Amino acid sequence: MRTYGIYQKLKRELGRKPNRVEMFDYLMKERIYPKIKNTKYNPLRDYLGFLDNYNELSEEEKEVKEKEKQKVKEEEQEEKQ
Protein backbone atom coordinates (compact mmCIF):
# COMPACT_ATOMS: atom_id res chain seq x y z
CA MET A 1 0.00 0.00 0.00
CA ARG A 2 1.35 3.41 -0.93
CA THR A 3 1.75 6.05 1.74
CA TYR A 4 -1.19 8.09 0.46
CA GLY A 5 -3.38 4.99 0.65
CA ILE A 6 -2.22 4.47 4.22
CA TYR A 7 -2.98 8.11 4.96
CA GLN A 8 -6.48 7.76 3.45
CA LYS A 9 -7.17 4.61 5.48
CA LEU A 10 -6.18 6.35 8.72
CA LYS A 11 -8.20 9.41 7.75
CA ARG A 12 -11.29 7.22 7.27
CA GLU A 13 -10.69 5.49 10.61
CA LEU A 14 -10.34 8.80 12.47
CA GLY A 15 -13.08 10.57 10.57
CA ARG A 16 -10.73 13.51 10.01
CA LYS A 17 -7.28 14.34 8.70
CA PRO A 18 -4.59 12.78 10.92
CA ASN A 19 -1.88 14.99 12.32
CA ARG A 20 1.80 14.07 11.95
CA VAL A 21 2.00 12.32 15.34
CA GLU A 22 -1.09 10.23 14.63
CA MET A 23 0.35 9.28 11.25
CA PHE A 24 3.66 8.27 12.87
CA ASP A 25 1.89 6.23 15.56
CA TYR A 26 -0.17 4.45 12.92
CA LEU A 27 2.87 3.70 10.76
CA MET A 28 4.69 2.31 13.81
CA LYS A 29 1.70 0.26 14.95
CA GLU A 30 1.33 -1.27 11.51
CA ARG A 31 5.10 -1.88 11.33
CA ILE A 32 5.33 0.21 8.19
CA TYR A 33 7.57 3.03 9.39
CA PRO A 34 10.78 0.97 9.71
CA LYS A 35 10.36 -0.05 6.06
CA ILE A 36 9.92 3.50 4.74
CA LYS A 37 11.82 5.70 7.19
CA ASN A 38 14.89 6.07 4.94
CA THR A 39 13.03 6.23 1.64
CA LYS A 40 11.50 8.96 -0.46
CA TYR A 41 8.10 7.50 0.45
CA ASN A 42 8.39 8.64 4.08
CA PRO A 43 5.61 11.23 4.46
CA LEU A 44 6.92 12.30 7.85
CA ARG A 45 10.05 13.95 6.47
CA ASP A 46 7.90 16.79 5.17
CA TYR A 47 4.36 16.15 6.34
CA LEU A 48 3.07 19.52 5.16
CA GLY A 49 4.65 18.88 1.76
CA PHE A 50 3.06 15.43 1.69
CA LEU A 51 -0.35 16.92 2.47
CA ASP A 52 0.19 19.69 -0.06
CA ASN A 53 0.92 17.15 -2.82
CA TYR A 54 -2.59 15.77 -2.33
CA ASN A 55 -4.36 19.11 -1.76
CA GLU A 56 -5.00 18.23 1.89
CA LEU A 57 -3.60 21.40 3.51
CA SER A 58 -5.89 23.62 5.52
CA GLU A 59 -5.53 27.39 5.13
CA GLU A 60 -3.61 27.54 8.42
CA GLU A 61 -1.24 24.80 7.27
CA LYS A 62 -0.70 26.64 3.97
CA GLU A 63 0.32 29.74 5.93
CA VAL A 64 2.74 27.73 8.08
CA LYS A 65 4.26 26.10 5.01
CA GLU A 66 4.68 29.48 3.31
CA LYS A 67 6.32 30.98 6.42
CA GLU A 68 8.66 27.99 6.60
CA LYS A 69 9.55 28.40 2.94
CA GLN A 70 10.24 32.12 3.45
CA LYS A 71 12.42 31.42 6.48
CA VAL A 72 14.52 28.94 4.52
CA LYS A 73 14.94 31.53 1.73
CA GLU A 74 16.06 34.15 4.22
CA GLU A 75 18.56 31.76 5.82
CA GLU A 76 19.98 30.89 2.39
CA GLN A 77 20.37 34.61 1.60
CA GLU A 78 22.19 35.17 4.90
CA GLU A 79 24.57 32.29 4.16
CA LYS A 80 25.44 33.83 0.78
CA GLN A 81 26.47 37.11 2.42
Residue pairs with C-beta under 8 A, 6 or more apart in sequence:
1 9
2 41
3 36
3 41
3 42
3 43
3 50
4 54
6 26
6 27
6 30
6 32
7 18
7 23
7 43
7 50
7 54
10 18
10 22
10 23
10 26
11 17
11 18
14 22
17 51
17 56
17 58
18 26
20 44
20 47
23 43
23 44
23 47
24 33
24 44
27 33
27 36
27 44
33 42
33 44
36 42
37 44
43 50
44 50
48 57
48 61
48 64
48 65
48 68
49 65
51 57
51 61
52 62
52 65
57 65
